[in-house]
Amino acid sequence: MSNSQWISIQTPDGPFDAYLALPPSGKTANAPGIVLVQEIFGVNEHIRGVADQYALDGYVVLAPDIFWRAAPRIELGYAGDDMARAMELRKSVDVEKAVKDIEATVKVLRTKLDGGEKVAAIGYCFGGLLSYLSAARGLVDAAVPYYGGGIHNYLGEAPNLKVPVQFHYGALDSHITPDIVTSVSDAVKSRPNTEVFVYPGADHGFNCWARGSYHQPSAVLAHGRALEFLAKSLAK
């Protein structure tokens, strides 16, 4: 996509890269922002494609390289050695440092928007957890976690949710079982403007067209719901 590039974000721990995708016009006037948070496979071709997709929807999108401390700009596939490496990297990540990286990403993204435009965090798998934590800690104006792994371990932060959050889960997900989804739903249902959607025919990773678990009907339905949610949640 011609309106995309990698940029550098400075932090006290050093710089890391993030993939920036702009709307087709290249203009950011009246465009809200999205911090797009990767799965455990890096800011790979699929995540860049999703960033471009939301840019085509009129958003300014910034996807930070969450694994930069251990493996800068790594891009992994979804099976075999790549899956093993992805799991290894996930275990090595300090979640609190990753949230700080998102905070730094949000700050840079806001400098690229008109004053007053809002920012959402959208995340997948591990990125879903990070997008949830970003919302709970008030770093963003809305969040859309897709099959966020580990959110149930941080439900003590659910009472802090003061911004809209829309959760997406696959009913066939063996990683995030129905009882986990129920626990998340119960923890957030009292918070304002939270939604939880479960897709009957979908497995973990159903939004990723590069994975065997891709489920087009669920992916397109979730994307439509996310767009409607963002239109309302990020309105001035």
Buried (B, 14 or more C-beta within 10 A) or exposed (E): BEBBEEEEBEBEEEEBBBBBBBBEEEEBEEBBBBBBBBBBBBBBEBBBBBBBBBBBBBBBBBBBBBBBBEBEBBBBBBEEEBBEBBEEBBEEBEBEEBBBBBBBBBEBBBEBBBEEBBBBBBBBBBBBBBBBBBBBBEBBBBBBBBBBBBBBEBBEBBEEBEBBBBBBBBBBBEEBEEEBBEBBBEBBEEBEBBBBBBBEEBBBBBBBEBBEBBBEEBBEBBBEBBBEBBEEBBEE
